[in-house]
Amino acid sequence: MSLANRYDFVLLFDVKDGNPNGDPDAGNLPRVDAETGLGLVTDVSLKRKVRNYVGLVKEEQPPFEIYVKEKAILNQQHERAYKAIGAEDLLEGKGKKRIGGDKVSEARQWMCQNFFDVRTFGAVMSTGVNCGQVRGPVQLTFARSIDPIVAQEHSITRMAVATEAEAEKQDGDNRTMGRKHTVPYGLYRAHGFISAPLACQTGFSEDDLELLWESLVNMFEHDRSAARGEMATRGLYVFKHASKLGNAHAHELFDRITVSKKADVDVPRRFTDYVVKVDGEDLPENVTLRNILD
């Protein structure tokens, strides 16, 4: 069943002694707002973790396959769509570049039905074998840290060597030096939006919605690495509207979730150094608030 309600949500997560989202344009340093010093994590990074979690728990089986994944050859997935709808003849020769009309719509529908991330986040599938474009019902903002972060740089060494020539060097000269970047601690906040009309177009269902909440809560549990440090979801606050178009402005609802550093804390180093206040009183008519972690 497709969604009949609009949703807006606030996601809180933190990192300790890790790099939550390296910036390849800055030597993989943690992303930061240059003017305020606040840390940033891109929406793409968060969606990647959701995709990885769904692929893991659903074992990449339809209708929960993942379209955008490591080493995926996207046009091969498009070809699967045309074969599934009985239009494989359109894939022969150069004719595939002229595919259009109803067959594109059918192929797009098949992609939505088969791939969780296509019907959730949308996708551009018009390159090569044309399966059209999908505007996803679920959208996320960049996550921004509550307080400025400090990106620390650490020197690391490797005792092993890669070649015999390196091994023949004198002791102490054959160590390989490297750099590692971490954030001592940061609490991040992101906002999300779910459109019921777009969910009806892609087939994003109530079951998909519950899987999304599960993914956002548990995605860091299966994304462990030395570079990540300790990361965890700390809060997921969901505003549900009674209608498809919504019953209140999203920014007014988000203002009801406030996060602030405790008065006696100078440098936060743990989640308990913050106070999260949730104003669930006198909500706008036909809007309800749910704390997923409760």
N, C-alpha and C positions, 0 to 999 in steps of 0.2 A: 504494500500500500504506500503510495506517494505521500509526502508530507502535506498536512493541512494547516500548518502553523509556521510562522516565522520565529527564528531564534537568534538571539545575540548572546555572546558569552565572553567572559574574561578568563584568561589562562595565566596562572602564576607558576613559574618554575625557577629553580636556582642552580648555581654551579659553584663548586668548591675545588680550588686547585686544578682547574682545567680550562680548556679553550672551547667555549660553547659553539663558536662559529668563526673560523679563521677567514681572514680577508686575503685572497690570493694577490690582490693589487698592493698589499702592504706586507709582504713577506710572511703571510699567514698569521699575522697578529690578530688578536681578538678584535672584532669590528667595534668601532666606537664613533659616536657623534663628535666630530672635531671641535665643535663650539661649546658643547656642554660637558663632554667627558663621559656621557652616559653610554653604556654598552648597548650593542645592537645584535639581534639575531634575525636573519631574514625569514620571511614567510616560506621561501623555498626550502630552507633548512628544516623547518618544522614539518612541512608537508612530506619531506623525504623520510622523516622518522615515522610518520603515520603510515606511509606506504610500506616501509620495511616491517612494521609491526603487523599490518594486515596480511602481507605476504607470508609472514612467519606463522601466524596463528591459523590462517586459512589454507596454507600449503599451496598457494598459487593455483587454486582450482576455481573454475567458473562457478558462480559469477563474481569471484573475488580475485581474479588475476590482476596483476599490476602492469600497467602499460609503460610507465616511465621508470625504468630500473637499470641497474648497471649492465652495460654491454648489450642492451636491448636493440634490436634492429627493427625500427618502427614500421618501415614499409612492409616487412614480412607479416606483421600483425594486421596491417591494412589488407594485405592479400588474403589473409584468413577470413576477413569479414566478407569479401566478395565471393569467396568459395562457399562460405556458409549460407549466403543468400541465393546461391545458384547462378551467380553472374561471373564465373571464372573466365568466360570467353572474353570479357572486357579487359582482362589482364594480358592478353596476347599482343605481342609486338608493341608498337608505339601508340596503340589505341588507348592504353591505360592513362595517358596524359590528357585525354579528351573526355574522360568519364565525368558525367554530370547528371543533373536531374534527380529523378526518383531513386535511382540506384545509389547515389551518394547518400540520400536520406536513409535508405534501408541499411546501408553499411554503417552509417553513423549510429543508428539505433542499435545495431548489433554490437558495436564497440561499447556503447553505454551499458548494455545488458551484461557484457562479458567482463569488463574491467572496472573494478571498484574505483580507482583513482580518476578514470574518465568521467564517470557519472557523479563523482564527488567534487573534484577540483576543476574539471573541464580539460580540454586539450586542443591543440592545433594539429589537425591530422590531414592537412591539404597538401603536404609535400609528397612528391612522387606519386604514389597511388592515393588518389583523393578519397578520403573518408569525411571530409568536411571539417567543421570546427564546432566545439562544444563549449558553451559558457557554463562553468560549474556553479552549483548552488552554494558551495562552502568556500568562503574566502577568509584569509587571515591577514593581519597586519604584521609589520615588523614587530618583534618584541624589543622593548626598551627597558633598561635596568632602572630600578627605583632611585639609586644613587650612582654617582660617578664611579667608574671602575678604574683599577690600576692594572695595566698589562705588564706582567713581570716576564723577564727573559732569563732563561737558565741555560748554562753551558752543560752539555752532556758529552760523554766519550764512549767509543766502542772499542773493546779490547781485541775482538777478532779482526782479521784482515781478509781482504777479498782475493788477493793474488800472492804468488810466491815472492814476487819482487818486494812487496810490502813486508812480508814476513822476514826477509833478510836484513831489514833495517835494524839498527841498534835498539835495545830495549828502551821503551819510552818514546821512541820516534815514530812508531807505527800505529799510534792510536788515532782513530778518526774522530774529529770533533764535530759536534752538531749543536743546534739551538732548539730550545723548547719554550713555548709561550703559554702562560697560564694567567687566569684571573684568580686571586686569592679567595674572593667571594663576590657573588653578584646575584641579586634577586631580580628577575625579569618579569615583565608584564606584556601580554599580547591580547589583542581583541579579535573576535571572530564573528562572522555573520553567516546566516543560513537563510537562503531565499526559497520560500515554498513554491512560487511560480516556476523558478528555474529547476527545482527538484522534480516538479511534474514533467518537465521537458526531458530530463535525463533519466528519470526512473529512480532517483535517490529516494530510498524508502525509510520507514520507521526502523526497520532492522539495521539498515546502513547507518542510521543516526546513532543507535546504541553502540554499534561497532566503532564509530568515530569517537564517542565519549570514552569508550574503553581504551582506544588507541592513545588518546591524549593523556589519559591517566597513567598508562603503563609504557609509553614509548621509550622512555629513558632506561627502563629496566633491561631492555634488550639492545641497547646501543652503547654498551660499555667498551671503553678503550683507554689506553694510557693517556691519550691526548685529551679525553673528555673530562677526566677527573671524576668527581661525584656530581651527578645531575639528577634532579627529581622534580616531578610535578608537585606543587605545593597547594594549588587551589584551582578549581574549575567551577565557575559560577555561571549558571545558565538562566537567561531570561526567556521565558516562553510566552509568545503572544497568542491570543485567542483566534486571530485571523491570519490569513495568508499574507496580507500586506502590512500587518503590524498595528499595534495599538499605542505605541509611544516611540519617541526618538531614541535611537541607540545611544547617543552620547549622554542623554539624561540618565539612562539606566546605568551606564558604565560609571557615572559619577557616584553611584551608590556604593561602589566598592573602592575603598580608600586604603592605601598601604603607606605606612610611615615608620620611620626609624624611632625606636624608643628614646625618650629624652635623656637617659643616662648612658646611651651608647654613642661613642665617638666614631669608631670604625667597626661597622658590622662585619661579622665573620660567621654568622649562622642565621637560620630562618627565625629563630626565637628572638633575635635582635630587632625584629619588626613587629608591628601591630597591624593586623588586617581587620578592618571594620566593614561589616556588611549591613547596610541599611535596608532591611526587608519590610519596614513599616510603611503603611500608606502607599503601597505601590500603585502606579497608574491602573485604572480599571482594565480588567481583562489581561493583565500581565502577572505572571507568577515567577518566583525565583527559586531555583534548586541548586544546592551545593552538592555537586556530584561526589565529592570526597567524604561527605557525611554518611 
